[in-house]
Amino acid sequence: MNRRSFLTLMGGLGIGSALGGAKSASAAGGTFHGYPDSKGVLHDTTLCIGCRRCEQACNKVNDLPKPEKPFTDLNVLNEKRRTSAKEWTVVNKYRPASLDKDVFRKSQCMHCEEPACASACFVKAFTKNPDGSVTYDPTLCVGCELCAGVTVLADLLCCVSGAVTGSTLSTPYAAAGALLLLSCQLGLYLTAETRRIAFHLADVNGVPPYVVSVLPAGICKQRGVLDGFYRMTMRPDPARQWQNYVLPLLLSAAVVLSGVVCFTARPMDEFPWVLATLTGAGVQLSLPLTGTLPLYYLTRRLERSGAAAAGYAGARAVARSGRMVLTDDDLFPAGTVTLNGYKVYGEERVRAVSYAASVAKAAGSSLAPLLDRQLTAEGGYPMRVDELRYCEEGGVEAAIRGETVLMGSAYFMKKRRVPLPRDLKLQTGLFLAVDGVLTAVFAVKYQPSRNAEWALRAMRRSHITPVLAVRSSNVTPGLIKRKFGVDAKVVYPDVSTRLALAQLAAQQGEAPNVIVCREGLLPLAESVVGSRRMVRAVRTATVLSYIGALCGVALSYYLTSVGNFAVLTPLSMVVFLLLWLLPTLLIAGLVRHF
């Protein structure tokens, strides 16, 4: 049962008039037949040229105030505008990074025929006007949800009953109701602030450099594209979705149990007091925060790292995967790999460097920039590479000017029976052989990054398995363990799979779950590890909140049935709610510190 269905049920029981009046109850019951002569407006963004004629027509037809600047002034398109009471239609200009021209998007008031906001709001903060518009009065809004509304109504009913009957038992639990309203308002604020931070990060540079998507091979960082990010961010968390089903049942149980108490143990004139007691104890302060607070902490943490999750839906998607695809640049970004010299055997230095740089560039090796700089320093020139082939032994084979060129690790050279010097001790060297004869040896040094080391350790603690999608023959599980001192238990696929994953990581991603605006492995690892913590925190806090709600209803039912008035004080009610709020705060705090 959703919120609107519950309101419909309550209206049928005679309670709907108390929530929103006869008109709202009728709308919620489905008696509204709409506007048969109404029309819709479709906007094709691919054809829009930003002339603002639609703004002018909307202003004229609806008799709105004239703007300060005429509609012929197109300079206003340089500012990002929103609809208002004086501007029902606005056109904004955008320049996506992937296009070389401006695009225009029209925003206009929707004017819902059956506005759900107006029918559900019990304080009448939303009003549908005769002209079809829906206005919002922020001075009336209390920022509450259904749970807060019913609880506050029960407290008001208790106050009225106490004033009419003069009963000393009708002590209102106003403090509990006020705290619940405050909790609901805080939950709404955290939701809005979470989306603001994520949208701001996505809008800083137009298109983020990278997005994180979940592929069959694991979590993969790809080229940036924002399609679907905003839509996924707006999806509600499961805690909010479950409230639509659990809260009506919980509140209905409170009404039924209140009636049972008054029929069996208490007089009927104490029904408002019993109902206020059961609803006050049953609706926990943590319910509006179980989903929003952990996500807010995660968003704030990732903001410092230059990343943002697409709401709970995006975080849950990356949290479900137990593998993460890592490339050469993720493990050893620019500046951590250096060329400490090279030695040539029986060949000219220029020819040897030209062969090595050409093959490295054709193979897409992470060492290509280093060899290109060395090629420029030696005055060499790039050569045409033919018949490039990746070998499982840890190297590549190519043909240059009819000569067979081999380049890779020492293990690769031994497998190809290329004689190596006996006194050569080089663990991360790059070997070059032409026609089966060793031509050059390049001393490559890998300097581990502290951020990458932290990321690998965090992945190890979170049981996330790295999948190496590397092109360099030197980047192996042994090198990672030796340089970072972390037994990450990486997956090292065969060469064809590694190349396919590396090519996939270089493509544009779809349906981004996380956006990343900084280089390195750290933002990616923080996003995945933090998302896992957040998902567990939401689930645990939600379960504990419902357990507290059931305990509150059961305990209040018992105390009211036996007449233990000394315990059922407003102060004890507040203390009970705060004690059950504490686990949610502690669990959410674990998301911020990891």
Residue pairs with C-beta under 8 A, 6 or more apart in sequence:
1 9
1 244
1 245
1 248
1 249
2 244
2 245
3 120
3 146
3 244
3 248
4 28
4 116
4 119
4 120
5 248
6 146
6 248
7 16
7 19
7 20
7 25
7 28
7 119
7 120
8 16
8 25
8 28
8 29
8 30
9 248
10 16
10 19
11 17
11 19
11 25
11 28
11 29
12 29
16 22
16 24
16 25
16 28
16 29
17 25
18 153
19 25
19 122
19 149
19 153
20 28
20 119
20 120
20 121
20 122
20 124
21 124
24 118
24 119
24 120
26 32
27 114
27 118
27 119
28 119
28 120
32 113
32 114
34 113
34 114
35 113
35 132
38 113
41 108
43 105
43 106
45 103
45 104
45 105
45 106
48 91
48 103
48 104
48 105
48 106
49 104
50 74
50 77
50 91
50 93
50 102
50 104
51 74
52 71
52 72
52 74
52 76
52 77
52 91
53 71
54 89
54 91
54 106
55 71
55 87
55 89
55 90
55 91
56 71
58 64
58 88
58 89
58 108
59 66
59 67
59 71
59 87
59 88
59 89
62 88
62 131
64 86
64 87
64 88
65 86
67 86
67 87
69 75
69 76
77 91
77 92
77 93
77 104
78 93
80 92
81 87
81 90
81 92
82 90
82 107
83 89
83 90
83 107
83 108
83 109
85 135
88 108
88 109
88 133
89 106
89 107
89 108
89 109
90 106
90 107
90 108
91 104
91 105
91 106
91 107
92 104
92 105
92 107
93 102
93 103
93 104
94 102
94 103
94 104
94 105
94 206
95 101
95 102
95 103
95 206
96 103
96 206
96 207
97 205
97 206
97 207
98 207
98 225
109 133
109 134
111 132
111 133
111 134
112 134
113 132
115 126
115 128
115 134
117 126
117 134
117 136
118 126
118 127
118 128
118 134
121 141
122 149
122 153
123 140
123 141
123 142
124 137
124 140
125 136
125 137
125 138
125 140
125 141
126 134
126 135
126 136
126 137
127 134
127 135
127 137
128 134
129 135
142 148
142 181
142 185
143 181
143 184
143 185
143 188
143 189
144 152
144 180
144 181
144 184
144 185
145 184
145 187
145 243
145 288
146 243
146 247
146 248
146 251
147 180
147 184
147 243
147 247
147 251
147 283
147 287
147 288
148 177
148 180
148 181
148 183
148 184
148 283
148 288
150 251
150 279
150 283
151 176
151 177
151 180
151 276
151 279
151 280
151 283
152 177
152 180
152 181
154 272
154 275
154 276
154 279
154 280
155 172
155 173
155 174
155 176
155 177
155 276
155 280
156 172
157 272
157 275
157 276
158 170
158 171
158 172
158 173
158 272
158 273
158 275
158 276
159 170
159 172
159 174
160 272
161 167
161 170
161 269
161 271
161 272
161 273
162 169
162 170
162 171
162 172
162 272
162 273
165 269
167 269
167 270
167 273
169 270
169 273
169 565
170 270
170 272
170 273
171 273
171 569
171 570
172 276
172 570
173 276
173 277
173 280
173 570
173 573
174 570
175 570
175 571
175 573
175 574
176 280
176 570
176 573
176 574
176 577
177 280
179 285
179 574
179 577
179 578
180 283
180 285
180 577
183 285
183 286
183 287
183 288
183 289
183 581
184 288
186 288
186 289
187 288
187 289
187 292
187 293
188 288
190 289
190 292
190 293
190 295
190 296
191 292
191 296
193 296
194 292
194 295
194 296
194 299
194 311
195 233
195 234
195 311
197 299
197 300
197 303
197 308
198 233
198 299
198 308
198 309
198 310
198 311
199 230
199 233
201 208
201 303
201 306
201 307
201 308
201 515
201 517
202 208
202 226
202 229
202 230
202 308
202 515
204 517
205 517
207 224
207 225
207 226
208 224
208 226
208 515
208 516
208 517
209 223
209 224
209 516
209 517
209 518
209 519
210 221
210 222
210 223
210 224
210 509
210 515
210 516
210 517
211 221
211 222
211 223
211 224
211 225
211 226
211 229
211 509
211 512
211 513
211 514
211 515
211 516
212 219
212 220
212 221
212 222
212 318
212 509
212 512
212 513
212 514
212 515
212 516
212 524
212 527
212 528
213 219
213 220
213 222
213 509
213 510
213 511
213 512
213 513
214 220
214 317
214 318
214 320
214 321
214 513
215 325
215 504
217 323
217 325
217 467
217 501
217 504
218 321
218 322
218 323
218 324
218 325
218 465
218 467
219 318
219 321
219 323
219 324
219 325
219 524
219 528
220 324
220 325
220 501
220 504
220 505
220 509
221 325
221 327
221 330
221 505
221 509
221 516
221 524
222 504
222 505
222 506
222 507
222 508
222 509
223 506
223 507
223 508
223 509
224 508
224 509
224 512
224 515
225 508
225 509
225 510
225 512
226 512
226 515
227 510
227 511
227 512
228 310
228 510
228 511
228 512
229 310
229 314
229 512
229 515
232 310
232 311
232 313
232 314
232 511
232 512
232 513
233 310
233 311
233 313
233 314
234 311
235 311
235 312
235 313
236 291
236 312
237 291
237 292
237 295
237 311
237 312
237 538
238 291
238 312
238 538
238 539
238 542
239 287
239 290
239 291
239 292
239 538
239 541
239 542
240 291
242 542
243 287
246 546
247 283
247 287
250 282
250 283
250 549
250 550
250 553
251 279
251 282
251 283
253 282
253 553
254 275
254 278
254 279
254 282
254 553
255 275
257 278
257 553
257 557
258 271
258 274
258 275
258 278
258 560
259 271
261 274
261 557
261 560
261 561
262 268
262 270
262 271
262 274
264 561
265 560
265 561
265 562
265 563
266 274
266 560
266 561
266 563
274 560
277 556
277 559
277 560
277 568
277 573
278 552
278 553
278 556
278 557
278 560
280 556
280 573
280 577
281 552
281 553
281 555
281 556
281 573
281 576
281 577
282 549
282 550
282 552
282 553
282 556
283 549
283 552
284 545
284 548
284 549
284 552
284 577
284 580
284 581
285 577
285 578
285 580
285 581
286 541
286 544
286 545
286 548
286 580
286 581
286 583
286 584
287 545
287 549
289 541
289 581
289 584
289 588
290 538
290 541
290 542
290 545
290 584
291 312
291 538
291 542
293 541
293 584
293 585
293 588
294 533
294 534
294 537
294 538
294 541
294 587
294 588
294 591
295 309
295 311
295 312
295 315
295 534
295 538
297 534
297 588
297 589
297 591
297 592
298 309
298 315
298 530
298 531
298 533
298 534
298 591
298 592
299 308
299 309
300 592
301 526
301 530
301 591
301 592
302 308
302 309
302 514
302 523
302 526
302 527
302 530
305 518
305 522
305 523
305 526
305 527
306 516
306 517
306 518
306 523
307 514
307 515
307 516
307 517
307 518
307 523
307 524
307 526
307 527
308 514
308 515
309 315
309 318
309 513
309 514
309 527
309 530
309 531
309 534
310 512
310 513
310 514
310 515
312 534
312 535
312 538
313 513
314 512
314 513
314 514
314 531
315 513
315 514
315 530
315 531
315 534
315 535
316 531
316 535
317 513
318 513
318 514
318 527
318 528
318 531
319 528
319 531
319 532
319 534
319 535
321 528
322 463
322 464
322 465
323 464
323 465
323 466
323 467
323 491
324 459
324 464
324 465
324 466
324 467
324 524
324 525
324 528
325 467
325 469
325 501
325 504
325 505
326 466
326 467
326 468
326 469
326 470
326 490
326 521
327 469
327 470
327 502
327 505
328 365
328 366
328 470
328 471
328 472
328 475
328 502
329 366
329 519
330 452
330 520
330 521
330 524
331 452
331 470
331 475
331 480
331 521
332 366
332 446
332 447
332 449
332 452
332 475
333 449
333 452
333 519
333 520
333 521
334 369
334 519
336 446
336 447
336 448
336 449
337 366
337 367
337 370
337 444
337 445
337 446
337 447
338 370
338 444
338 445
338 447
339 367
339 370
339 371
339 374
339 442
339 443
339 444
339 445
340 443
340 444
340 445
341 442
341 443
342 352
342 353
342 374
342 440
342 441
342 442
342 443
343 440
343 441
344 352
344 439
344 440
345 437
345 438
345 439
345 440
345 441
346 437
346 439
347 434
347 439
347 440
349 378
350 378
350 379
350 380
351 380
352 432
352 439
352 440
353 371
353 374
353 375
353 378
353 380
353 440
354 375
354 380
354 381
354 382
354 383
355 383
355 400
355 405
355 407
355 432
355 434
355 439
355 440
356 371
356 407
356 430
356 432
356 440
356 442
357 368
357 371
357 372
357 374
357 375
357 380
357 382
358 382
358 383
358 384
358 385
358 400
359 385
359 388
359 396
359 398
359 400
359 405
359 407
359 432
360 367
360 368
360 371
360 407
361 368
361 371
361 372
361 382
362 385
362 388
362 398
363 388
363 390
363 396
363 398
363 407
363 471
364 471
364 502
365 471
365 472
366 470
366 471
366 472
366 475
367 430
367 442
367 444
367 472
370 444
371 442
375 381
375 382
383 400
383 401
384 400
384 401
385 398
385 399
385 400
386 398
386 399
386 400
387 397
387 398
387 399
388 396
388 397
388 398
389 396
389 397
389 398
390 396
390 495
390 496
390 499
391 397
391 408
391 412
391 495
392 494
392 495
393 408
393 411
393 412
393 415
393 416
394 408
394 409
394 411
394 412
394 473
394 476
395 406
395 407
395 408
395 409
395 412
395 413
395 416
395 431
395 473
396 406
396 407
396 408
396 473
397 404
397 405
397 406
398 404
398 405
398 407
399 405
403 434
403 435
404 434
404 435
404 436
405 432
405 433
405 434
406 412
406 413
406 416
406 418
406 431
406 432
406 433
406 434
406 436
407 430
407 431
407 432
407 433
408 430
408 431
408 473
409 429
409 430
409 431
409 473
409 474
410 420
410 424
410 426
410 429
410 431
412 431
412 473
413 420
413 431
413 433
413 438
414 420
416 433
416 436
417 436
418 431
418 433
418 436
418 437
418 438
419 437
419 438
420 431
420 438
421 438
424 441
426 441
426 443
427 482
428 444
428 445
428 446
428 474
428 479
429 441
429 442
429 443
429 444
429 474
430 441
430 442
430 444
430 473
430 474
431 438
431 440
431 441
431 442
432 438
432 439
432 440
432 441
432 442
433 439
444 474
446 474
446 475
446 479
446 483
448 483
448 484
449 520
449 521
451 520
451 521
451 522
452 484
452 520
452 521
452 522
453 484
453 485
453 486
454 522
454 525
455 521
455 522
455 524
455 525
455 526
456 466
456 480
456 484
456 486
456 488
456 521
456 525
457 486
458 525
458 526
458 529
458 594
459 465
459 466
459 488
459 525
459 528
459 529
460 486
460 487
460 488
460 489
461 529
462 528
462 529
462 532
464 528
464 529
465 488
465 489
465 490
465 491
466 488
466 490
466 491
467 490
467 491
467 493
467 501
468 475
468 476
468 477
468 490
468 491
468 492
468 493
468 498
469 493
469 498
469 501
469 502
469 504
469 505
470 498
470 502
471 498
471 499
471 502
476 492
477 488
477 490
477 492
480 486
480 488
480 490
481 487
481 488
492 498
493 501
514 524
514 527
514 528
514 531
516 523
516 524
516 527
517 523
529 594
530 591
530 594
533 590
533 591
533 594
534 591
537 587
537 588
537 590
537 591
540 587
541 583
541 584
541 587
541 588
544 580
544 583
544 584
544 587
545 580
545 584
548 580
551 580
552 576
552 577
552 580
556 568
559 567
559 568
560 568
